[in-house]
Amino acid sequence: MTMIVDQQGFPVVDTAGQLLQDTGTAGSRTAEQIAWERLSLLGPGSAWGGPNLAALIQAFSEPRAVLEADVAALRQEISPKTSVVLLDDYKTLLGPDPDGRDTGSLTTTQWQELLQSRWIGTGGARISDFVALGASFGVGVSITEPQPAICGAARCGAARASQHTLRFCWIVDLDASNSGLVTAIRAAAPADTTVYFRVNGNWI
């Protein structure tokens, strides 16, 4: 096994401080396996025997094994959720978190979860999308879009005791308090919408 390093050449450790090792993930072959497969293609005959040819093929197989292991290891870098080696690149690409959730000392797992939520967090703006978002947090969500109170004939549509801007408000009712969900809804809500929250009927 070889030690995993980042782009600056520093060893990568897990949240427990243990060095991460390349264990030859599925899809990569060892140098011995590659050498054996190449030798098996040579066919029978004494011309292909002897230790010199085997040593030469083994030497040519080792760089190939390293390449296959590197390619296989990069499969987990396809998204921030499983990324380790390229995690800093995701941080740079996404930039500072607009809601300040990237402040303080975060573990590798916390960084992966935060960056993953931002990486895939550009969903739809329908109410059903936010209900589904709440379900992913384990919280029930319902959203009310209030309408201005209209008095008198509708020919002018004059608002009384409320303003037309009420049409651009959401009242989000949650069945449990969850600051992460509140932040996520505020960040993803339509830009022209002001969001208000209630938890079990209590404004927050």
C-alpha positions as CSV (number, residue, x, y, z in Angstrom):
1,M,0.0,0.0,0.0
2,T,1.1,3.6,-0.7
3,M,0.4,6.7,1.3
4,I,-2.2,9.2,-0.1
5,V,-0.9,12.7,-0.4
6,D,-2.6,16.0,-1.4
7,Q,-1.6,18.2,-4.3
8,Q,1.2,19.9,-2.1
9,G,2.6,16.5,-1.3
10,F,1.5,16.4,2.3
11,P,0.1,13.2,3.8
12,V,-3.7,13.0,4.0
13,V,-5.1,11.9,7.3
14,D,-8.6,10.9,8.4
15,T,-10.6,12.5,11.3
16,A,-8.8,10.3,13.7
17,G,-5.4,11.5,12.6
18,Q,-4.5,8.2,10.8
19,L,-2.6,8.2,7.6
20,L,-4.8,7.3,4.6
21,Q,-3.4,4.4,2.5
22,D,-4.1,3.5,-1.1
23,T,-5.4,0.0,-0.7
24,G,-5.7,-0.7,-4.4
25,T,-9.5,-0.1,-4.7
26,A,-11.6,-2.3,-7.0
27,G,-10.7,-1.7,-10.6
28,S,-6.9,-1.6,-10.1
29,R,-4.5,-4.5,-10.4
30,T,-1.2,-5.2,-8.6
31,A,2.1,-5.2,-10.5
32,E,2.2,-9.0,-10.0
33,Q,-1.2,-9.5,-11.6
34,I,-0.3,-7.3,-14.5
35,A,3.0,-9.1,-15.0
36,W,1.3,-12.5,-14.9
37,E,-1.3,-11.5,-17.5
38,R,1.4,-10.2,-19.8
39,L,3.5,-13.4,-19.4
40,S,0.4,-15.5,-20.1
41,L,0.1,-13.7,-23.5
42,L,3.6,-14.8,-24.6
43,G,2.6,-18.4,-25.2
44,P,4.5,-21.6,-24.6
45,G,8.2,-22.2,-25.4
46,S,11.6,-22.1,-23.9
47,A,12.3,-18.7,-25.5
48,W,9.9,-17.0,-23.1
49,G,11.3,-18.7,-20.0
50,G,14.0,-17.6,-17.6
51,P,14.2,-15.0,-14.9
52,N,15.4,-12.1,-17.0
53,L,12.3,-11.8,-19.1
54,A,10.1,-12.1,-16.0
55,A,12.0,-9.4,-14.2
56,L,11.8,-7.1,-17.2
57,I,8.0,-7.6,-17.5
58,Q,7.7,-7.1,-13.8
59,A,9.6,-3.7,-14.0
60,F,7.3,-2.6,-16.9
61,S,4.2,-3.7,-14.9
62,E,4.9,-1.6,-11.8
63,P,4.2,1.9,-13.3
64,R,1.0,0.5,-14.9
65,A,-0.1,-0.7,-11.4
66,V,0.6,2.7,-9.9
67,L,-1.4,4.4,-12.7
68,E,-4.4,2.0,-12.3
69,A,-4.4,2.5,-8.5
70,D,-4.3,6.3,-9.0
71,V,-7.2,6.2,-11.4
72,A,-9.2,3.9,-9.2
73,A,-8.6,6.1,-6.1
74,L,-9.8,9.2,-8.0
75,R,-13.3,7.6,-8.4
76,Q,-14.1,8.7,-4.9
77,E,-13.2,12.3,-5.8
78,I,-16.2,12.6,-8.2
79,S,-18.1,14.5,-5.6
80,P,-17.4,16.4,-2.3
81,K,-19.3,13.8,-0.4
82,T,-16.5,11.2,-0.8
83,S,-13.6,13.4,-1.8
84,V,-10.4,13.5,0.3
85,V,-7.5,14.3,-2.0
86,L,-9.4,17.0,-4.0
87,L,-11.4,18.4,-1.0
88,D,-9.4,21.6,-1.0
89,D,-10.2,22.1,-4.7
90,Y,-13.9,21.9,-4.0
91,K,-13.5,24.5,-1.2
92,T,-11.7,26.8,-3.7
93,L,-14.2,26.2,-6.5
94,L,-17.3,26.8,-4.3
95,G,-15.7,29.7,-2.4
96,P,-16.8,31.0,1.1
97,D,-20.2,29.8,2.3
98,P,-22.6,32.6,1.9
99,D,-24.3,31.6,5.2
100,G,-21.0,31.4,7.2
101,R,-21.3,27.7,7.8
102,D,-17.6,27.1,6.9
103,T,-16.3,29.1,9.9
104,G,-14.6,27.4,12.9
105,S,-12.8,24.1,13.0
106,L,-14.7,21.5,10.8
107,T,-13.8,17.8,10.6
108,T,-13.2,16.2,7.2
109,T,-16.7,14.6,7.4
110,Q,-18.3,18.0,8.2
111,W,-16.5,19.6,5.3
112,Q,-17.7,16.8,3.0
113,E,-21.3,17.2,4.0
114,L,-21.3,21.0,3.8
115,L,-19.6,21.1,0.4
116,Q,-21.9,18.3,-0.9
117,S,-25.0,20.2,0.1
118,R,-23.7,23.3,-1.7
119,W,-22.6,21.2,-4.7
120,I,-26.0,19.7,-5.4
121,G,-28.1,22.4,-3.6
122,T,-29.4,24.1,-6.8
123,G,-32.8,22.3,-6.9
124,G,-36.2,23.6,-7.9
125,A,-38.1,26.5,-6.4
126,R,-41.4,24.8,-6.1
127,I,-43.0,24.4,-2.6
128,S,-42.8,20.6,-3.1
129,D,-39.1,20.9,-3.5
130,F,-38.8,22.5,-0.1
131,V,-41.0,20.0,1.5
132,A,-38.7,17.3,0.1
133,L,-35.7,19.3,1.4
134,G,-37.3,19.2,4.9
135,A,-37.8,15.5,4.6
136,S,-34.1,15.1,3.9
137,F,-33.5,16.8,7.3
138,G,-36.1,14.6,8.9
139,V,-38.4,17.6,9.5
140,G,-42.0,18.1,8.3
141,V,-42.4,21.3,6.2
142,S,-45.5,23.2,5.0
143,I,-45.4,26.6,3.3
144,T,-48.2,29.2,3.1
145,E,-48.3,32.0,0.6
146,P,-50.5,34.7,2.2
147,Q,-52.7,36.9,0.1
148,P,-53.3,40.6,0.8
149,A,-56.7,41.4,2.3
150,I,-58.9,43.1,-0.3
151,C,-61.8,45.3,0.7
152,G,-64.5,46.6,-1.5
153,A,-64.9,46.2,-5.3
154,A,-62.2,44.4,-7.1
155,R,-62.0,46.9,-9.9
156,C,-59.1,48.7,-8.2
157,G,-58.0,45.9,-6.0
158,A,-57.0,48.3,-3.2
159,A,-55.4,46.5,-0.3
160,R,-56.5,47.3,3.2
161,A,-54.8,46.4,6.4
162,S,-52.0,44.8,4.4
163,Q,-49.6,45.5,1.5
164,H,-49.2,43.9,-2.0
165,T,-45.7,42.9,-0.9
166,L,-47.4,40.2,1.2
167,R,-47.6,38.2,-2.0
168,F,-43.9,37.8,-1.8
169,C,-43.8,36.2,1.6
170,W,-43.6,32.6,2.6
171,I,-44.7,31.4,6.0
172,V,-42.8,28.2,6.6
173,D,-44.1,25.9,9.3
174,L,-41.8,23.3,10.7
175,D,-42.7,20.4,13.1
176,A,-39.2,20.5,14.7
177,S,-36.5,23.1,15.1
178,N,-33.5,22.7,12.8
179,S,-31.1,25.6,12.2
180,G,-29.5,23.8,9.3
181,L,-32.8,23.4,7.5
182,V,-33.7,27.1,8.2
183,T,-30.4,28.2,6.7
184,A,-30.9,25.9,3.7
185,I,-34.4,27.2,3.0
186,R,-33.4,30.8,3.3
187,A,-30.5,30.2,0.9
188,A,-32.6,28.4,-1.7
189,A,-35.8,30.4,-1.6
190,P,-36.7,32.5,-4.6
191,A,-34.8,35.8,-4.6
192,D,-38.0,37.9,-4.4
193,T,-39.4,36.0,-1.4
194,T,-39.1,37.0,2.3
195,V,-39.3,33.8,4.4
196,Y,-40.7,33.6,7.9
197,F,-40.5,30.5,10.1
198,R,-42.7,29.0,12.7
199,V,-41.9,25.9,14.7
200,N,-45.1,24.2,16.0
201,G,-46.9,27.5,15.7
202,N,-44.2,29.6,17.4
203,W,-42.4,32.3,15.4
204,I,-38.7,32.1,15.3
